């Protein structure tokens, strides 16, 4: 992996730490890491976070592919602009507290299910109306 890619991953991880923990020390304690580990990451003295990607993805409730910034699919040509926009926004929401992110996902799913359910009901009424 290139130094540039490692740097981007480091920035993503540090951003998550900053947004979800009061301090680097609090994060280190929660992960059972040695004191000053995150400080070494911040200063570019260590890239030990690369070995920890699976546990970091679990800790922050994100896929490893999100930490690596790998698209869900290499070919996104089948996705509409709206779909790409929603996917991008959802990925940005990974810095939200987990319960808020879950609420966001549940709200969006609920709205889509409600819409689809109403469409099905309308189709049923139209079909019955044509028969009668």
C-alpha positions, 0 to 999 in steps of 0.5 A: 500500500502506498504511503499516500493511501496509508496517510489517508487511512490514518487521517480517517481513523484519527478523525473518528477517534477525535469525533467519538472520544474525549481524548486519545487516552480515553480511546487507548483505554477503550482499546487496551492500547499502550499510552501514547499509541495514538500520539505516535499515529498523529505524529506519523511515527507509527502505522500500527493502526494498519494491523488493527483495521478489523478491530478499529472497524468494529469499534467504530461500527464501519466496514474495513472498506470504509476505513480504506475508502474502497467503494462498495462496488468498483463499478458504480455505473448502475447507480443513479446520482441520487443513490450515489449521493445518499451513499456518500452522505451515509458514509459521512455519517460514520462520525455520528454516535452509533445510536444516531447513525442507527436512527438515521438508517432506521428512519430512511428504511421506514420512510422507503417501506411506508412509501412502497407499502402505499404504492402497493395499496394504491395498485390494489385499489386500481386493480379492484376498481377496473374489475368492478 
